[in-house]
Amino acid sequence: MEIGNRLSGRQGTVYEGVQARIDAITKRYVQVYFDRVVTVNGMKLLGQVLSKSAVKKYFDNYEQLSLFDHDQCS
């Protein structure tokens, strides 16, 4: 988990279909910003501070494809 990583909301959760960007990390918490408004417990959010365990529970990591394949660069 690193600042700038992108996460994808897990299927079957309130975050399903949401893409989130990690903006800050502490020992226990992760601050994320969403690509759209998410309704959680009746509140409309564009970002949220979550515990690290909640991030692992509600989000999957995904990798952004690189424009260049570093293994084939000469």
N, C-alpha and C positions, 0 to 999 in steps of 0.2 A: 504494500500500500504506500503510494507516494503522492505528493501534491501534484496535481495536474492529471492524474490517472482518471480514466472514465469508467463508470460502472453502469451496468444495465440492471434494471429492476427485475427481480425474479417473478416468474409466472405464478399467479395465485395470490400475490400480495398487493397492497395498495399502491406499490411502486411499479407494478407490471407495466412494461412498455415505456418507462421513464428512463432517460439517460441522465446520469448525475456526474458532476466533475468534483473531484476532491480539491478543496481550497486550503484546508488547514488540518493539521494532525497534532494531537497531544498524546500523552501516554494512554489515556482512556477514551478520548473522543475524536470524532472525525466530522469536520464541517463540509457539507456538500451543497452544491447548487444544482437545481434541476433544469432541464431543457424546456419545461412547461410547468404550469401550475398543477400542484398535486394537492388533493384534499385528504388530510389525515386527521381523524377524530373531529371532523367538522371544521377544521381550520384549513384555509387555502394557503399553500406554501410554495415559494420559489426556491427555498433552501432550508437546510435543517442541520442541527448539530445532533449527531447520533453516537451512541457508544460503539466501540469497535465490534463488539459482538452483534449489535443490531445491523451494522453494515454487512457483516458476513452472512447474517440471516436473511436479509432482504435484497441483497444485490449480488450479481455475478460480475466478475471482471470481464472485460473484453479488450482485445488488442486492436489498435488502429493499424491498418496496413501502412507500411512504409512505401514511399515512392521509389526507393532504391533497395535492391537486395544487396546488402553489404558483403555477402559471401562471394558475389560475382563481380565485385568492383576490382579493377586492375590497378 
